[in-house]
């Protein structure tokens, strides 16, 4: 049986990333909006209310959460690039955010649009980084690890794929 909490496995940063590996991660981020739109085209309200495991986010909340975290990852990168005092990541209350009215009731098209637009900006920013900027690091207090920008990009790519797998589980007949 598939691990419903971590269907693609938990995020485990590599020691380092080659240019080819980084290119694949960036491609995953760039293609994520299309993958979400393909999965969710014509989805019903009852399907948006499905979950992938007991107590989890609904499909609607997942879509809003992915857009929120995409914004957060972009924000963290911008902070790290522009603020030399940014040594610890900005954290949010993910469950709290998912429980706000926009997380529960807003149309998913809004977040799909954010994911697409923000994804373009995020990928543009990533592709503009100089080699030394990829090594700018900050501490993640929940994960208890230091993340370089390469690690942060890997986490972003993992995050969109992780929750796409959750959407797939929720919408499958076995969910």
C-alpha positions in Angstrom: 0.0 0.0 0.0 1.2 3.5 -0.8 2.3 5.6 2.1 -0.5 8.2 2.1 1.4 10.7 4.2 4.6 10.7 2.0 3.5 9.0 -1.3 6.8 10.0 -3.0 8.8 9.7 0.2 9.8 12.4 2.6 12.0 15.3 1.5 15.7 14.3 2.0 18.2 16.9 0.7 21.2 15.7 -1.2 24.6 16.8 -0.2 24.9 18.7 -3.5 23.2 19.0 -6.8 24.7 18.8 -10.3 23.7 21.3 -13.0 21.7 18.5 -14.6 19.9 17.6 -11.4 19.2 21.3 -10.7 17.8 21.7 -14.2 15.4 18.8 -13.6 14.2 20.3 -10.3 13.6 23.7 -12.0 11.7 21.9 -14.8 9.6 20.1 -12.2 8.7 23.5 -10.7 8.0 25.0 -14.1 5.7 22.2 -15.2 3.8 21.8 -11.9 1.0 24.3 -12.8 0.2 22.4 -16.0 0.2 19.1 -14.1 -2.2 20.4 -11.5 -4.5 21.9 -14.2 -4.5 18.6 -16.1 -5.5 16.7 -13.0 -8.1 19.1 -11.9 -9.8 20.1 -15.1 -13.5 19.8 -14.8 -13.3 18.5 -11.2 -16.6 18.4 -9.3 -17.3 20.0 -5.9 -17.6 16.6 -4.4 -14.2 15.6 -5.7 -12.7 18.9 -4.3 -14.0 17.8 -0.9 -12.2 14.4 -1.0 -9.1 13.7 1.2 -6.2 11.4 0.6 -6.2 10.1 4.2 -8.2 10.6 7.4 -7.7 14.1 8.8 -5.8 15.4 5.8 -6.4 18.5 3.7 -9.2 18.2 1.1 -8.2 18.5 -2.6 -9.3 22.1 -2.5 -7.1 22.8 0.5 -4.2 21.0 -1.1 -4.4 23.3 -4.2 -4.5 26.4 -2.1 -1.7 25.1 0.2 0.5 24.4 -2.8 0.0 28.0 -4.1 0.6 29.4 -0.6 3.9 27.5 -0.1 5.0 28.4 -3.6 4.7 32.0 -2.6 6.5 31.3 0.6 9.4 29.5 -1.2 9.7 32.5 -3.6 9.6 34.9 -0.6 12.3 33.0 1.2 14.6 33.0 -1.8 14.1 36.8 -2.3 14.8 37.4 1.4 18.0 35.3 1.3 19.2 37.1 -1.8 18.4 40.6 -0.5 18.8 40.5 3.2 22.1 39.4 4.6 20.5 39.0 8.1 18.1 36.3 6.8 19.5 33.3 8.6 16.4 31.4 9.6 13.5 30.6 7.3 10.1 32.3 7.7 7.6 29.7 8.9 3.9 29.7 8.7 1.1 27.8 10.5 0.2 25.6 7.5 -2.9 24.0 9.2 -4.1 27.5 10.2 -3.6 28.8 6.7 -5.5 25.9 5.2 -8.4 26.6 7.7 -8.9 30.2 6.6 -12.0 30.9 4.5 -10.0 31.2 1.3 -8.3 27.9 2.1 -11.7 26.2 2.6 -14.0 27.8 0.1 -12.2 29.8 -2.6 -12.3 28.6 -6.2 -9.2 26.5 -7.0 -8.8 28.4 -10.2 -7.5 31.4 -8.1 -4.7 29.2 -6.7 -4.0 27.5 -10.0 -3.5 31.0 -11.5 -1.2 31.9 -8.6 0.8 28.7 -9.0 1.2 29.4 -12.7 2.1 33.1 -12.4 4.3 32.7 -9.3 5.9 29.7 -10.8 7.0 31.7 -13.8 8.5 34.4 -11.6 10.1 31.8 -9.3 11.7 30.0 -12.2 12.9 33.2 -13.8 14.5 34.2 -10.5 16.1 30.8 -10.1 17.5 30.9 -13.6 19.0 34.3 -13.0 21.1 33.2 -9.9 24.8 33.3 -10.1 26.8 30.3 -8.9 27.6 31.9 -5.5 24.0 32.8 -4.9 23.0 29.1 -5.1 25.1 28.6 -2.0 23.4 31.3 0.2 22.0 29.3 3.1 19.6 29.6 6.0 18.5 27.5 8.9 15.1 25.6 8.9 14.2 25.3 12.6 11.6 22.6 12.1 13.7 20.4 9.9 16.8 21.3 12.0 19.0 21.7 8.8 20.8 24.4 6.9 19.4 24.8 3.4 21.3 26.4 0.4 19.2 27.8 -2.4 19.9 24.5 -4.3 18.3 22.6 -1.3 15.4 25.1 -1.3 14.8 24.5 -5.0 14.9 20.8 -4.4 12.4 21.2 -1.5 10.1 23.3 -3.8 10.2 20.7 -6.5 9.5 17.9 -4.0 6.6 19.9 -2.5 4.7 20.3 -5.7 5.2 16.6 -6.6 4.4 15.5 -3.1 1.0 17.2 -3.1 0.2 16.2 -6.7 0.6 12.6 -5.5 -1.8 13.5 -2.7 -4.3 14.8 -5.2 -4.0 11.6 -7.2 -4.6 9.5 -4.1 -7.7 11.5 -3.1 -9.1 11.3 -6.6 -8.4 7.6 -7.1 -11.0 4.9 -6.5 -9.0 3.6 -3.5 -8.9 6.9 -1.6 
